[in-house]
Amino acid sequence: MESFAETIRLMRVARAMLELSQEELAELAGVGRQTIVRIEAGGKGVAFDAVDRVRAALEKEGVIFLPSTSDHGPGIARRKSSSAN
């Protein structure tokens, strides 16, 4: 499991990869836009539950959070759509 700070950094990149606005991600996660703003600013004062909800929303949209290994740090990928073979 990656650290909270690493997860926070990856969430902004994941939103950009999905081409979602802060408003769209907030709606998908069931949180306010200001929560997304605070998460992307470093996560200070944001409940862990809110971060989990945003991460779950990103994962539902196809983001995969990749753990760090001995060769590289943590990252993200996009799940292939089931129609692409």
KOLZASE-371789 format. One record per residue: residue number from 1; residue in three letters; x, y, z of N, C-alpha, C in turn. Coordinates in Angstrom, 1 decimal, padded with zeros to 4 digits. Last residue first. Layout:
N
     n   res      n.x      n.y      n.z     ca.x     ca.y     ca.z      c.x      c.y      c.z
   NUM   ALA        X        Y        Z        X        Y        Z        X        Y        Z
...
END
This chain:
85
     n   res      n.x      n.y      n.z     ca.x     ca.y     ca.z      c.x      c.y      c.z
    85   ASN   -009.8   -005.3   -028.3   -009.1   -006.5   -028.3   -007.9   -006.5   -029.3
    84   ALA   -012.0   -003.4   -026.6   -010.7   -003.3   -027.4   -009.9   -004.6   -027.2
    83   SER   -014.1   -003.7   -025.0   -014.4   -003.8   -026.4   -013.1   -003.8   -027.3
    82   SER   -013.2   -003.2   -022.4   -013.5   -004.6   -022.8   -013.8   -004.8   -024.3
    81   SER   -010.4   -001.0   -022.3   -011.8   -001.3   -022.4   -012.1   -002.7   -022.9
    80   LYS   -007.8   -001.3   -020.0   -008.2   -001.5   -021.4   -009.7   -001.7   -021.3
    79   ARG   -007.2    001.0   -017.4   -007.6   -000.3   -017.8   -008.1   -000.3   -019.2
    78   ARG   -004.3    002.9   -017.2   -005.7    002.9   -017.5   -006.1    001.5   -018.0
    77   ALA   -002.3    003.4   -014.3   -002.5    003.0   -015.7   -004.0    003.0   -015.9
    76   ILE    000.1    005.0   -012.1   -001.2    004.7   -012.5   -001.2    004.2   -014.0
    75   GLY    002.6    004.3   -009.5    002.1    005.0   -010.8    000.6    004.6   -011.0
    74   PRO    005.5    004.4   -007.4    004.1    004.1   -007.7    003.6    004.8   -008.9
    73   GLY    008.8    003.8   -008.7    007.8    004.2   -007.7    006.4    003.9   -008.1
    72   HIS    010.8    000.9   -009.7    010.1    002.2   -009.9    009.1    002.5   -008.8
    71   ASP    012.1   -001.4   -008.8    012.6   -000.7   -010.0    011.9    000.6   -010.2
    70   SER    010.8   -002.5   -006.6    012.3   -002.1   -006.4    012.8   -001.4   -007.6
    69   THR    007.7   -000.7   -006.9    008.5   -001.9   -006.9    010.0   -001.5   -006.6
    68   SER    004.5    000.7   -005.9    006.0    000.8   -006.3    006.6   -000.6   -006.2
    67   PRO    001.4   -000.2   -007.5    002.3   -000.1   -006.4    003.7    000.1   -006.8
    66   LEU   -000.9    001.6   -009.4    000.1    000.6   -009.4    001.1    000.8   -008.2
    65   PHE   -004.3    001.9   -009.8   -003.2    002.4   -009.1   -002.1    001.3   -008.9
    64   ILE   -006.1    002.3   -012.7   -005.5    001.3   -011.9   -004.3    001.9   -011.2
    63   VAL   -009.1    003.6   -013.8   -007.8    003.9   -013.3   -007.3    002.7   -012.5
    62   GLY   -011.8    003.4   -014.5   -010.8    002.6   -015.3   -009.4    002.8   -014.9
    61   GLU   -013.8    004.4   -013.0   -013.7    004.9   -014.3   -012.5    004.3   -015.1
    60   LYS   -013.3    003.1   -010.6   -014.5    002.7   -011.3   -014.5    003.2   -012.8
    59   GLU   -011.1    004.5   -009.8   -010.9    003.1   -010.2   -012.1    002.6   -011.0
    58   LEU   -012.3    007.0   -009.2   -011.3    006.9   -010.3   -011.1    005.5   -010.8
    57   ALA   -013.9    006.2   -007.1   -014.5    006.7   -008.3   -013.5    006.7   -009.5
    56   ALA   -011.9    005.4   -005.3   -012.9    004.4   -005.7   -013.5    004.9   -007.0
    55   ARG   -010.7    008.0   -004.8   -010.0    006.9   -005.4   -010.9    005.8   -006.0
    54   VAL   -012.9    009.2   -003.6   -012.4    009.7   -004.8   -011.6    008.6   -005.5
    53   ARG   -013.2    007.6   -001.3   -014.3    007.7   -002.2   -013.8    008.2   -003.6
    52   ASP   -010.7    008.0    000.0   -011.1    006.7   -000.5   -012.2    006.7   -001.5
    51   VAL   -011.0    010.7    000.6   -009.9    010.3   -000.3   -010.2    008.9   -000.9
    50   ALA   -013.1    010.6    002.4   -013.2    011.3    001.2   -012.2    010.9    000.1
    49   ASP   -011.8    009.1    004.5   -013.0    008.6    003.8   -013.2    009.3    002.4
    48   PHE   -009.9    010.9    005.4   -009.5    009.7    004.7   -010.6    009.1    003.9
    47   ALA   -010.7    014.3    005.0   -011.0    013.1    005.7   -010.5    011.9    004.8
    46   VAL   -008.4    016.9    004.7   -009.4    016.1    004.0   -009.5    014.7    004.7
    45   GLY   -006.4    018.5    005.7   -007.8    018.7    006.2   -008.8    017.9    005.5
    44   LYS   -004.4    018.3    002.9   -004.5    018.7    004.3   -006.0    019.0    004.6
    43   GLY   -004.0    017.5    000.2   -004.8    016.6    001.1   -004.9    017.1    002.5
    42   GLY   -002.7    018.8   -001.8   -001.9    018.1   -000.8   -002.7    017.3    000.2
    41   ALA   -004.4    019.8   -003.7   -003.5    020.8   -003.1   -002.6    020.1   -002.0
    40   GLU   -006.1    017.8   -004.2   -005.1    018.1   -005.2   -004.1    019.1   -004.7
    39   ILE   -007.8    018.0   -002.0   -007.0    016.8   -002.2   -005.8    017.1   -003.1
    38   ARG   -008.9    020.5   -002.4   -008.1    020.3   -001.2   -007.2    019.0   -001.4
    37   VAL   -010.4    020.0   -004.8   -009.4    021.0   -004.7   -008.4    020.8   -003.6
    36   ILE   -012.1    018.0   -003.8   -011.1    017.7   -004.9   -010.0    018.7   -004.9
    35   THR   -013.5    019.6   -002.0   -012.8    018.4   -001.5   -011.8    018.0   -002.5
    34   GLN   -014.8    021.3   -003.7   -013.7    021.8   -002.8   -012.9    020.7   -002.2
    33   ARG   -016.8    019.8   -004.9   -015.6    020.2   -005.7   -014.5    020.7   -004.8
    32   GLY   -017.9    017.2   -002.6   -017.9    018.5   -003.1   -016.7    018.8   -003.9
    31   VAL   -018.6    013.8   -003.6   -018.0    014.8   -002.7   -018.2    016.1   -003.3
    30   GLY   -019.2    011.6   -005.2   -020.1    012.0   -004.2   -019.6    012.9   -003.1
    29   ALA   -017.6    010.9   -007.3   -017.2    010.4   -006.0   -018.2    010.8   -004.9
    28   LEU   -018.9    012.2   -009.4   -018.7    010.7   -009.5   -018.4    010.1   -008.1
    27   GLU   -018.6    014.8   -008.6   -019.9    014.2   -008.7   -019.8    012.7   -008.7
    26   ALA   -015.8    015.2   -008.6   -016.6    015.3   -007.4   -017.9    014.7   -007.4
    25   LEU   -015.4    014.8   -011.4   -014.9    013.9   -010.4   -015.6    013.9   -009.1
    24   GLU   -016.7    017.2   -012.3   -017.1    015.8   -012.8   -016.6    014.8   -011.8
    23   GLU   -015.2    019.2   -011.1   -016.6    019.1   -010.8   -017.1    017.7   -011.2
    22   GLN   -012.7    018.9   -012.2   -012.8    018.7   -010.7   -014.3    018.5   -010.4
    21   SER   -013.1    017.0   -015.3   -013.0    018.3   -014.5   -013.1    017.9   -013.0
    20   LEU   -011.2    014.5   -016.8   -012.4    014.9   -016.0   -012.1    016.2   -015.4
    19   GLU   -009.4    012.9   -018.3   -010.0    014.2   -018.9   -011.3    014.6   -018.1
    18   LEU   -008.1    010.9   -017.3   -009.5    010.6   -017.7   -010.1    011.8   -018.3
    17   MET   -005.7    012.2   -016.7   -005.7    011.1   -017.7   -007.1    010.8   -018.2
    16   ALA   -006.6    013.9   -014.7   -006.2    014.5   -015.9   -006.2    013.4   -017.0
    15   ARG   -007.0    012.0   -012.7   -008.1    012.8   -013.1   -007.8    013.4   -014.5
    14   ALA   -004.4    011.0   -012.3   -005.5    010.1   -012.8   -006.7    010.9   -013.3
    13   VAL   -003.1    013.2   -011.3   -002.7    012.7   -012.6   -003.8    011.8   -013.2
    12   ARG   -004.5    013.4   -008.9   -004.6    014.5   -009.8   -004.2    014.0   -011.2
    11   MET   -003.7    010.9   -007.7   -005.1    011.2   -008.0   -005.3    012.3   -009.0
    10   LEU   -001.0    011.0   -007.1   -001.4    010.2   -008.3   -002.9    010.5   -008.7
     9   ARG   -000.9    012.4   -004.8   -000.2    012.9   -006.0   -000.8    012.2   -007.2
     8   ILE   -002.3    010.7   -003.0   -002.8    012.1   -003.3   -002.2    012.6   -004.6
     7   THR   -000.5    008.6   -002.9   -001.9    008.4   -003.4   -002.5    009.7   -003.9
     6   GLU    001.6    009.8   -001.5    001.8    009.3   -002.9    000.5    009.1   -003.6
     5   ALA    000.4    010.4    001.0    000.9    011.5    000.1    001.1    011.0   -001.3
     4   PHE   -000.2    007.8    001.9   -001.3    008.8    001.7   -000.8    009.9    000.7
     3   SER    001.8    005.3    000.4    001.5    006.3    001.4    000.4    007.2    001.0
     2   GLU    000.6    002.2   -000.9    001.3    003.4   -001.0    001.0    004.3    000.1
     1   MET    000.8   -001.2    000.0    000.0    000.0    000.0    000.9    001.2    000.0
END
